[in-house]
Amino acid sequence: MKQIAAVILAAGGSTRFGQPKQLLDWDGMPLVTHVTDRALSAGFNPVIVVLGCQAQATRAALDIDADERRRTFVQMAMNWRWEEGLSTSVQMGLAALPPETEGAIFLQCDQPLVTADLLRTLVARFEESGAAIVHPSHAGQRGTPVLFARRLFPELAAVEGDEGGRGVIARHAEAVATVEVADADVLADVDTPADYERLQGSGSGARPEAALAGVRHLIVDMDGVLWRGDTPMPALQAFFAFLDQANIGFILATNNASKTPEQYVHRLARFGVEVPAERILTSGMVAAAHLATVAPPGTRVYLIGEDGIRRALEQQGFVLTDEGAEYVAVSWDRHLTWDKLATAALLIHGGAGFIGSNPDRNFPTERGLVPGTGAQLAALQATTGVTPMVVGKPEPRMYEEAMRRMGARPNTTAILGDRLGTDIAGGVRLGLTTVLVLSGITSEAELTASAIKPDVVCADIGELAQMWQEIVGSQEHVF
């Protein structure tokens, strides 16, 4: 696989729009952050963000330290000459690329509907065709983003003013490959306030039929979705029967790391649903797998948590102890004590790594909402001043592992959950179809007030199964 980088052009002053477009809100985050996360989800390394106008505010909006992927793969380049035209930003982006880069894709930060799947498709076309330039097109009209091979970098670096790559593409027309895009809005940019309003409507709030029609794989949260406390949702068996009938693959992925996959299998069996352990994925399993990539078997780990994450860590060969622990792993613990928090805090103060299974501050029970893992992490962060590395939703690891298990791609996958800030926000970042049920954490009032808007909203899985069944039925009668 070739080494492909992304350059995000976010330096312009947006004089025609009237304010810096890179800071516009999109799905609850600044537009520059939204586009950066799409580039990260597509797998580019590194992702260079070229800053200029409102550089300090844009840098703050990216909030690099709050997201591990951004912290690891995103670099920022300052273009002090941004007022001289687009070419200066192209030059700064090229100068920031590592020497081993074999190609670079140039993205405008004002194209919010460009998906991670389209970006991956452009890279695949680049690799299979051997073309020096790959760009998307709609109805014969060239669009951006554009991917250039390394051999054209010197010519790109020589452009002037606002020319961008147009002249280079024209001079090498015989070396161009294209990817056809059916929806013109995918390639549209936010040029005016009217464009912004229109594209916001185009990018969200799709009819359920359109949102669910292409979904063949489903990542399903459990607490608040399949059950609440020890009470199953009324349509639980009907929901799984529909998934089987419609041949929709699924992984049950939960931020709750307190139980083992086998315990979840037994709970589902009590509720009348048979699911193999291979379809269960917990944040504890993801935390243990991540720790195994940075620490060898035998590493000492101090754990605040229950059976699920304990088993996952032991299966990776870690030694669970408080003596000489090099890492502190924190997950939901219904037997949490001051002594446990004190031990963890002292280890973190002493330099131990700090990892959290998920950021959920609350946990839904039959009695109501109680403190979750996020509340425990907040206590330790407050006393140590150290921010934990969190692996559960909305971070990408769980979604990516779930898709890997199903052999799925983002454009065929939906996330079903009850939390806007984790389940849905993470799905939006990765370009998944997002389905919210109101049977758990999120209320209708919170949904109305939130900038995060799921593609589909249902009262519970019963309503979702009925709606989806009608969509599948209508598709079967289309010839």
Phi and psi in degrees as a GROMACS rama.xvg file:
@    title "Ramachandran Plot"
@    xaxis  label "Phi"
@    yaxis  label "Psi"
@TYPE xy
-75.7261  153.49  LYS-2
-84.3608  104.633  GLN-3
-114.04  130.286  ILE-4
-108.125  164.785  ALA-5
-120.055  139.955  ALA-6
-120.894  117.309  VAL-7
-101.25  120.589  ILE-8
-89.8122  102.524  LEU-9
-130.737  38.4611  ALA-10
-106.348  -16.0864  ALA-11
-67.7159  158.556  GLY-12
-89.0203  -10.8324  GLY-13
53.5588  48.087  SER-14
-62.0537  -35.6  THR-15
-68.2293  -35.8221  ARG-16
-74.2623  -34.4978  PHE-17
105.868  -8.59993  GLY-18
-161.62  160.876  GLN-19
-62.5685  117.682  PRO-20
-67.2292  -27.1663  LYS-21
-62.9887  -17.8176  GLN-22
-102.845  3.46827  LEU-23
-63.9624  147.465  LEU-24
-76.0469  134.394  ASP-25
-142.39  113.497  TRP-26
53.6499  38.9905  ASP-27
84.344  8.64539  GLY-28
-142.382  157.952  MET-29
-60.3046  147.054  PRO-30
-56.8747  -39.2489  LEU-31
-63.6744  -35.9364  VAL-32
-69.4982  -40.7158  THR-33
-59.3541  -47.6608  HIS-34
-67.5624  -39.3246  VAL-35
-61.3352  -43.306  THR-36
-65.6838  -34.2039  ASP-37
-64.6532  -41.3623  ARG-38
-64.535  -39.9147  ALA-39
-64.6553  -42.1366  LEU-40
-64.021  -28.2363  SER-41
-77.6092  -11.4768  ALA-42
97.0594  12.8011  GLY-43
-72.0021  143.985  PHE-44
-152.802  116.041  ASN-45
-84.0352  175.056  PRO-46
-111.049  113.753  VAL-47
-96.8995  121.504  ILE-48
-105.582  117.281  VAL-49
-90.8174  118.907  VAL-50
-101.468  156.92  LEU-51
-159.298  -98.3236  GLY-52
-61.5637  136.473  CYS-53
54.2403  40.8259  GLN-54
-60.031  -43.4553  ALA-55
-63.6478  -43.1845  GLN-56
-67.3552  -37.8644  ALA-57
-67.3452  -41.7451  THR-58
-59.9485  -43.5668  ARG-59
-65.6042  -38.2027  ALA-60
-63.7193  -34.5906  ALA-61
-66.9941  -28.2638  LEU-62
46.6355  56.9801  ASP-63
-53.3128  -43.0607  ILE-64
-70.5065  -16.3293  ASP-65
-83.4833  -9.77451  ALA-66
-135.416  124.375  ASP-67
-64.04  -37.9615  GLU-68
-62.637  -43.722  ARG-69
-64.7279  -42.409  ARG-70
-61.0482  -34.6957  ARG-71
-85.2769  -40.5905  THR-72
-113.207  -13.1055  PHE-73
-96.021  133.555  VAL-74
-124.344  147.343  GLN-75
-113.686  136.723  MET-76
-122.04  129.611  ALA-77
-91.9486  125.623  MET-78
-105.823  97.1943  ASN-79
-71.8155  -14.5411  TRP-80
-103.955  25.197  ARG-81
-58.5938  -28.0482  TRP-82
-70.8304  -11.1863  GLU-83
-84.1104  -4.16059  GLU-84
124.769  168.381  GLY-85
-57.7116  -33.3746  LEU-86
-58.955  -33.2531  SER-87
-67.0868  -34.005  THR-88
-71.1952  -38.7346  SER-89
-59.4426  -44.1686  VAL-90
-63.0575  -41.4708  GLN-91
-66.3685  -38.9521  MET-92
-64.5078  -43.2658  GLY-93
-62.525  -40.7302  LEU-94
-65.4752  -25.1639  ALA-95
-86.7329  -8.166  ALA-96
-72.5348  142.241  LEU-97
-68.7392  154.531  PRO-98
-62.8944  -24.0191  PRO-99
-83.3029  -0.0626647  GLU-100
-62.9539  127.326  THR-101
-99.9464  -13.388  GLU-102
-167.17  155.93  GLY-103
-138.777  136.255  ALA-104
-105.065  131.403  ILE-105
-103.401  119.166  PHE-106
-112.75  140.335  LEU-107
-88.849  138.69  GLN-108
-77.0771  1.34931  CYS-109
-111.419  26.6426  ASP-110
-114.917  79.1649  GLN-111
-70.6117  -19.8101  PRO-112
-93.8548  0.690156  LEU-113
-66.9219  126.035  VAL-114
-98.9946  160.055  THR-115
-62.4763  -33.0369  ALA-116
-67.6378  -39.476  ASP-117
-62.8603  -42.3598  LEU-118
-60.7563  -42.8803  LEU-119
-65.022  -35.8869  ARG-120
-65.6575  -39.0307  THR-121
-62.4316  -41.3555  LEU-122
-64.9231  -43.4419  VAL-123
-60.6865  -40.193  ALA-124
-65.1132  -39.4971  ARG-125
-60.2237  -44.3439  PHE-126
-73.8847  -38.0954  GLU-127
-80.644  -29.2564  GLU-128
-91.1524  -25.5464  SER-129
72.7963  9.51549  GLY-130
-68.1635  151.611  ALA-131
-83.3853  -19.6165  ALA-132
-137.424  133.239  ILE-133
-131.49  129.524  VAL-134
-141.014  156.002  HIS-135
-79.7568  158.773  PRO-136
-145.656  155.659  SER-137
-135.537  122.007  HIS-138
52.766  39.3648  ALA-139
84.1151  -2.88658  GLY-140
-97.7839  126.227  GLN-141
-66.6862  144.985  ARG-142
-135.238  178.389  GLY-143
-115.955  157.98  THR-144
-79.3732  159.391  PRO-145
-122.07  137.093  VAL-146
-105.847  126.999  LEU-147
-115.902  138.653  PHE-148
-72.8019  157.763  ALA-149
-58.2279  -33.7837  ARG-150
-63.4995  -16.2543  ARG-151
-97.3823  -0.986614  LEU-152
-58.2136  -42.0143  PHE-153
-59.6049  -39.316  PRO-154
-67.6089  -39.2679  GLU-155
-62.8665  -39.3974  LEU-156
-66.9757  -16.5533  ALA-157
-95.5084  -3.32712  ALA-158
-69.1316  159.87  VAL-159
-130.568  159.345  GLU-160
60.7738  -136.011  GLY-161
-101.987  22.7129  ASP-162
-64.8663  -36.4876  GLU-163
62.8267  -136.96  GLY-164
-101.558  8.51451  GLY-165
-59.2792  -46.41  ARG-166
-65.4968  -38.7477  GLY-167
-63.6343  -42.1338  VAL-168
-63.3435  -42.6246  ILE-169
-63.6566  -37.099  ALA-170
-74.291  -18.0275  ARG-171
-124.873  42.8469  HIS-172
-57.9554  -30.8836  ALA-173
-73.4683  -12.9462  GLU-174
-107.326  18.8083  ALA-175
-100.906  134.824  VAL-176
-119.151  151.274  ALA-177
-126.224  160.322  THR-178
-125.688  119.556  VAL-179
-77.8626  134.022  GLU-180
-116.374  126.285  VAL-181
-74.2036  -35.9358  ALA-182
-99.5536  116.321  ASP-183
-62.1128  -30.4388  ALA-184
-65.1623  -25.6537  ASP-185
-58.4928  -33.5946  VAL-186
-97.8419  0.652418  LEU-187
-75.3392  150.301  ALA-188
-113.558  161.982  ASP-189
-86.1553  90.0614  VAL-190
-91.847  -33.4858  ASP-191
-135.384  164.502  THR-192
-55.8135  -33.5246  PRO-193
-65.5256  -39.8483  ALA-194
-60.8702  -43.5381  ASP-195
-57.9364  -48.0489  TYR-196
-64.9908  -42.2616  GLU-197
-66.5516  -44.8879  ARG-198
-69.5121  -30.1596  LEU-199
-61.4749  -40.6474  GLN-200
-68.3199  -33.3462  GLY-201
-73.4578  -32.7764  SER-202
-88.0218  -8.7822  GLY-203
-144.101  168.467  SER-204
69.0638  26.64  GLY-205
-64.8359  151.7  ALA-206
-59.9815  145.655  ARG-207
-53.6288  -35.4292  PRO-208
-59.8133  -43.7031  GLU-209
-71.0073  -39.2597  ALA-210
-68.8642  -38.5087  ALA-211
-95.9407  -12.8043  LEU-212
-57.5419  -39.963  ALA-213
-97.0585  6.28055  GLY-214
-79.0927  122.519  VAL-215
-119.56  -6.22357  ARG-216
-137.959  142.522  HIS-217
-134.16  127.332  LEU-218
-98.7932  119.215  ILE-219
-115.595  122.287  VAL-220
-71.8068  162.543  ASP-221
-114.171  -63.1247  MET-222
-62.4085  125.222  ASP-223
86.6845  -9.47169  GLY-224
-114.913  -54.7857  VAL-225
-91.2947  -27.2172  LEU-226
-156.564  168.494  TRP-227
-133.172  115.719  ARG-228
64.4418  -123.878  GLY-229
-105.452  16.7931  ASP-230
-111.018  118.182  THR-231
-71.8754  152.873  PRO-232
-66.641  144.394  MET-233
-54.2931  -35.6599  PRO-234
-100.596  23.4365  ALA-235
-56.043  -50.3099  LEU-236
-66.2108  -38.9216  GLN-237
-65.3374  -36.3095  ALA-238
-62.4475  -48.2113  PHE-239
-69.7854  -31.4105  PHE-240
-63.5751  -39.9785  ALA-241
-63.8496  -45.4868  PHE-242
-58.0704  -40.4621  LEU-243
-67.7047  -44.4933  ASP-244
-64.0159  -40.0202  GLN-245
-85.4498  0.490391  ALA-246
56.9721  45.6355  ASN-247
-101.417  116.779  ILE-248
-69.5196  151.52  GLY-249
-149.279  153.307  PHE-250
-129.482  131.549  ILE-251
-89.5007  107.461  LEU-252
-117.877  115.002  ALA-253
-122.425  144.276  THR-254
-74.64  -14.6039  ASN-255
-74.8779  111.706  ASN-256
-101.041  14.0336  ALA-257
-75.7505  -23.1531  SER-258
-116.155  158.174  LYS-259
-84.4124  162.02  THR-260
-55.4761  -38.4089  PRO-261
-64.0677  -37.3959  GLU-262
-65.8391  -36.946  GLN-263
-68.0277  -38.3424  TYR-264
-59.5506  -44.1429  VAL-265
-66.6092  -38.4944  HIS-266
-63.3147  -45.952  ARG-267
-61.8404  -38.5954  LEU-268
-62.3602  -38.3531  ALA-269
-63.2682  -28.9116  ARG-270
-89.233  4.40304  PHE-271
87.4106  20.8675  GLY-272
-125.939  128.292  VAL-273
-99.1891  118.007  GLU-274
-135.092  128.085  VAL-275
-69.9911  153.6  PRO-276
-60.4882  -27.2687  ALA-277
-64.7157  -16.5573  GLU-278
-94.0283  6.38897  ARG-279
-105.119  130.305  ILE-280
-135.019  122.41  LEU-281
-113.561  159.613  THR-282
-65.6003  -25.4945  SER-283
-64.9719  -40.5359  GLY-284
-64.2716  -40.7557  MET-285
-69.0547  -39.0905  VAL-286
-62.8725  -43.5167  ALA-287
-66.2801  -40.1959  ALA-288
-64.859  -39.9578  ALA-289
-65.1575  -44.5852  HIS-290
-60.7395  -33.561  LEU-291
-66.8231  -18.0085  ALA-292
-83.8542  -14.4892  THR-293
-119.797  -10.21  VAL-294
-139.053  137.97  ALA-295
-77.2209  161.803  PRO-296
-54.6051  145.041  PRO-297
95.0306  -12.2168  GLY-298
-63.0533  139.122  THR-299
-83.9348  130.345  ARG-300
-130.365  131.199  VAL-301
-94.5162  127.416  TYR-302
-113.569  129.724  LEU-303
-108.424  111.252  ILE-304
167.876  -176.632  GLY-305
-117.817  -162.538  GLU-306
-55.163  -41.0426  ASP-307
-60.8827  -54.9514  GLY-308
-72.1475  -30.2159  ILE-309
-60.0197  -49.1153  ARG-310
-61.6108  -43.2761  ARG-311
-61.9696  -42.4418  ALA-312
-67.0391  -41.626  LEU-313
-65.3246  -37.2727  GLU-314
-66.0238  -24.8305  GLN-315
-85.6034  -0.136978  GLN-316
89.6285  13.3519  GLY-317
-81.9783  150.408  PHE-318
-99.2634  119.951  VAL-319
-92.8293  111.879  LEU-320
-160.89  162.033  THR-321
-98.249  -8.35107  ASP-322
-87.0405  115.58  GLU-323
65.9069  26.1036  GLY-324
-65.9965  133.675  ALA-325
-92.0976  -16.5275  GLU-326
-137.232  148.62  TYR-327
-114.775  121.337  VAL-328
-111.063  128.328  ALA-329
-122.732  129.554  VAL-330
-141.454  179.428  SER-331
-60.9166  129.361  TRP-332
-137.01  108.809  ASP-333
-77.2892  -2.76763  ARG-334
-117.126  30.7085  HIS-335
-64.11  137.147  LEU-336
-129.031  165.728  THR-337
-61.0199  -38.4308  TRP-338
-60.9646  -40.0566  ASP-339
-64.0821  -45.8456  LYS-340
-63.0617  -40.009  LEU-341
-64.1477  -43.4863  ALA-342
-61.3802  -45.5232  THR-343
-62.58  -43.58  ALA-344
-62.4148  -42.9678  ALA-345
-63.776  -39.6479  LEU-346
-65.7739  -42.0028  LEU-347
-66.4339  -42.3571  ILE-348
-57.236  -33.0924  HIS-349
-82.3616  0.728837  GLY-350
109.014  1.86762  GLY-351
-66.1539  143.695  ALA-352
-64.9676  151.147  GLY-353
-125.587  112.695  PHE-354
-126.41  137.185  ILE-355
-118.245  143.66  GLY-356
-74.5039  -31.4377  SER-357
-165.899  162.087  ASN-358
-97.3365  8.62424  PRO-359
-64.8642  114.499  ASP-360
-75.2652  -27.8945  ARG-361
-121.458  157.769  ASN-362
-131.261  128.72  PHE-363
-80.1076  125.956  PRO-364
-126.136  173.802  THR-365
-64.668  -24.0099  GLU-366
-84.6063  -14.4774  ARG-367
129.015  -162.246  GLY-368
-86.8622  132.094  LEU-369
-123.515  164.671  VAL-370
-58.7593  138.009  PRO-371
-110.982  -167.382  GLY-372
-58.1487  -40.4782  THR-373
-59.1087  -33.2757  GLY-374
-67.4596  -39.5316  ALA-375
-66.0953  -43.3695  GLN-376
-62.1986  -38.9277  LEU-377
-62.769  -38.1901  ALA-378
-63.8524  -44.454  ALA-379
-69.622  -37.8356  LEU-380
-65.7946  -37.5963  GLN-381
-64.8083  -38.1301  ALA-382
-86.0274  -23.4086  THR-383
-103.461  -23.4492  THR-384
75.8237  9.62774  GLY-385
-105.408  129.863  VAL-386
-85.6484  126.687  THR-387
-72.2313  154.348  PRO-388
-89.6829  112.941  MET-389
-102.339  135.634  VAL-390
-108.919  -20.1483  VAL-391
-75.7498  179.143  GLY-392
-55.7881  137.199  LYS-393
-92.6483  8.59736  PRO-394
-64.0429  153.69  GLU-395
-74.392  -17.0875  PRO-396
-57.4942  -44.6129  ARG-397
-65.8293  -43.14  MET-398
-61.9913  -45.341  TYR-399
-66.1082  -39.8108  GLU-400
-67.6407  -39.4775  GLU-401
-62.0187  -44.2158  ALA-402
-65.7558  -37.9359  MET-403
-60.59  -41.8959  ARG-404
-65.3931  -32.0833  ARG-405
-91.0487  -8.30483  MET-406
65.6584  37.6065  GLY-407
-103.284  164.019  ALA-408
-121.494  158.653  ARG-409
-55.1065  -37.5078  PRO-410
-74.295  -7.49509  ASN-411
-110.612  4.63332  THR-412
-117.828  140.938  THR-413
-122.534  149.946  ALA-414
-107.336  129.37  ILE-415
-113.187  119.023  LEU-416
-155.403  178.992  GLY-417
-116.728  3.68666  ASP-418
-120.083  121.581  ARG-419
-65.0601  -43.3793  LEU-420
-75.713  -14.6203  GLY-421
-119.564  -73.3507  THR-422
-52.1131  -54.1788  ASP-423
-77.2295  -44.1842  ILE-424
-59.4888  -42.3332  ALA-425
-65.5468  -37.8525  GLY-426
-65.1485  -39.9057  GLY-427
-61.0078  -43.9224  VAL-428
-57.4637  -38.8139  ARG-429
-91.3015  0.101032  LEU-430
77.1704  25.6153  GLY-431
-86.3316  158.941  LEU-432
-69.0049  137.02  THR-433
-118.061  131.468  THR-434
-126.471  119.524  VAL-435
-106.433  132.453  LEU-436
-108.545  145.411  VAL-437
-98.0893  25.8727  LEU-438
-94.2082  -1.57565  SER-439
-123.183  -115.497  GLY-440
-73.7504  -48.9206  ILE-441
-79.2682  131.388  THR-442
-97.8229  166.713  SER-443
-61.7908  -37.8103  GLU-444
-64.1607  -41.8115  ALA-445
-65.8519  -38.7009  GLU-446
-62.9328  -43.9573  LEU-447
-61.4709  -39.0699  THR-448
-81.1609  -16.6047  ALA-449
-81.7623  146.332  SER-450
-80.254  -14.4002  ALA-451
-84.2599  118.978  ILE-452
-118.73  111.269  LYS-453
-67.6858  160.463  PRO-454
-71.5918  -35.5556  ASP-455
-135.525  137.413  VAL-456
-126.513  129.452  VAL-457
-133.556  157.215  CYS-458
-65.4005  -41.4096  ALA-459
-163.632  -177.151  ASP-460
-68.7082  -22.8598  ILE-461
-65.6187  -46.1414  GLY-462
-65.0422  -38.6733  GLU-463
-63.3113  -46.319  LEU-464
-61.2617  -41.7529  ALA-465
-64.6853  -45.372  GLN-466
-62.0582  -46.5971  MET-467
-66.6055  -37.4556  TRP-468
-61.4746  -40.2987  GLN-469
-65.2962  -37.8061  GLU-470
-65.8604  -45.5752  ILE-471
-61.72  -42.2949  VAL-472
-62.3894  -40.2925  GLY-473
-68.3171  -34.0666  SER-474
-66.5663  -33.7838  GLN-475
-67.213  -18.9375  GLU-476
-100.766  10.3159  HIS-477
-96.7075  125.755  VAL-478
